[in-house]
Amino acid sequence: MTTPVVSIAYHSGFGHTAVLAEAVRAGAAGAGAEVHLIKVDEITDEQWETLDRSDAVVFGSPTYMGTASGAFHVFAEATSKRWFGQAWKDKLAAGFTNSASKSGDKLHTLQFFQTLAAQHGMTWVNLGLLPGWNASTASENDLNRLGFFTGAAAQSNNDQGPEGVHKADIATAEHLGRRIAETARTFARGRAAVPAQ
């Protein structure tokens, strides 16, 4: 069985998003993937090559002013070199984000990631969870407590550091990591089953 390669390309301004990136890493590694954490504001040529050989790339950024951080946008523009050669076509993609507000326009950041993935010809993997914390019997400790479908979304109080990232949001990010690794393995099996033309 082939080991899927998953890279997590992320920016973290104050450490909250780094906590989520580590949770995605843990989930993917627990599902048997080879996982690489790549800080996009410190990316090296070797890490660009790691992204190129990955089966899946998970994008992560805090949501600032209704979109991904400036550092992530710089990285996104730099991926245009890969776009010209369609180097990431048919890879899998997914995403996660964090903001201080429960909504905080996080959906726009996830949609930005989706558009970036689509421009590269990648296949988007959604969260695959029903919303939590939306009934009187539910709890803020539910998976997907903020009710996002597109990717993993977290809320962290703006007067707390990384230790304040909600445990349910960490667990949701771990779920996303497992899902992307398992989907990458399924895609690899499908490719192996298709006869060469």
N, C-alpha and C positions, 0 to 999 in steps of 0.2 A: 504494500500500500504506500502510495506516495505521500510524503509529508508536505502539507500546504505551507507556503511561505506567506506570512501576513506582516505587513509593515504599517505602523501607526505613525502618520505624519501629522504632527500637532504643534501648536503654540500655546504656551501658558503664561499669562501675564503676572499672576500673583500666586500660582501654585495649585489653584483649584482644578484647572483643566488637566494638569499633570497627574493629579490623583485619579481622574477618570481615565486618562491614557494608561496608567498602570493597571487599572481594573480591566480595561479592554484587553491588555496584554495577558493578564492572568487568566481571563476567560478563554482566550484563543490558545494559550499554551496548555491550559487544562484540557482542551479538546484535541491536543496533539499537534498543534501547528508550531512551526519555527517562527518566532515573532521578533520583530525589530522595532524599537522605539526610536523615532527620528524627530528631533527638535528642529522645526523648519527654519528657525532663525539662526541656527548654527550648522546647517546642513553642509556636508562635505561631498566631494566628488564620489567617494566610495559609497556614501549613503544614497546618492542619486542612482548609482548602479544597483544598490540593493532594492530600491523602488522598482527599477526596470525589471528585475528578475522575480519580483513578488507576484504571487497569484492574486493577492488582494491588498488594497490600500485603504486604510481607514483614516479619514480626515477628522481632525479635532481642533477646536479653537473656542476661546470664550466669545460670547456675543457682546460686542462693544458698539454702541450707537446703532443697533439694529442690524448688524452684519458681523462677519468674521473680523478678527483683529487685523490691523494694518500689516503686521508681520506675516500673517497667513496669506493676505492678499499679495504680498511681495512674492511669496513662494508660489502661489497660484499662477501669477504672471510668468514666473520662471519656468513653469511646466510647459509653456508654449513650445519650447525646444523639443519636448517629447511629442507634442501635438502634431508638429510638422511631419514627423515620421510615423505617427500613429503607434508609438512605442507601447502605449498602455491599452491599446484596443483589446477588448474582450477580457480584461482583468475585472475582478470584482471590486466594488467600492462601497463604503458605508461611512457614517459620520456621527459625531457627538459634539455637544456644546454645553456651555454653562453660563448662567448669568445670575445676578443677585435677585432679580424679580422672578416670580413663578412663570410668567409668560415671557416678558422681556424681549419680545420679538425674536426668540430663538428659532422659530420656524423659518424665518428668513435666512438665517445662517445655514440651517440644514438644507434649504432649497438652493442656496449658493453652492454648497458642496455637491448636490445632485446635478446642478447645471455644469459644474466643472467636470464631474465624472462623465456626463453625457457628451460633452465636447471631446473628451478623450475616447469615446466609444466604449466606455466601461459599463458594466451591469451593476445597478444599484441594489444593495441588499437592505431591506427595511428592518425595523426592530422586531417585527413578528410577535408582538405582545398586545393583548387587549389593554385598554387603559385601566389603571388602578385608582383608588381613592376617589371614586365617583358615586358612591352609594353610602347610606347611613351605616351600613355594616362594614364599610371599607376603612382603610387606615392610611395615614401618611407613610407607613412603612411598607406599603405594597410596591411590588415591581411596577415600573412605569407609572409612578404616582402622579406625574404631571400630564399624562395622557397624550404622549407624542407617538406617532406611527412611523414617521420618516427615519428617525434615528434616536439615539439616546440623548435625553435632555436632562440637565441637572440645575438645581437652584441652590446657591450658597449665599448665606448672609454676607452683606458687604462689610460688616464689622467683625468678621471672623476670618481666620487664615484657612489654609488647606485642611486643617483638622476639623473644620466645620462642614465639610462636604457631607451631605446626608447619606446615611448608610444605604437607604433604598436606591438612591441614585447611583451609588457605587455598584450595588448588586445589579442594577439595570445595565450599566456599562459592561459588567462581566458577562451578562447575558448576550449583549451585542458581540462581544469577543468570541464567545462560543459559537454563536450563530454564523459569524463570518467564516470561522475556521471550518465548521461543518459544511457550510455551503461550498466553500472552496474545494473541499474533499469530494463532494458530490459532483461538482463541475469537472474535476480532474478525472473521475471515473467515467463520466459521460464522454469526455474527449478520448479517453483510452478505448472506449467501446466503438467509436466511429472509425471505420476502416479508412486507411490513407487513400487518397484519390490519385 
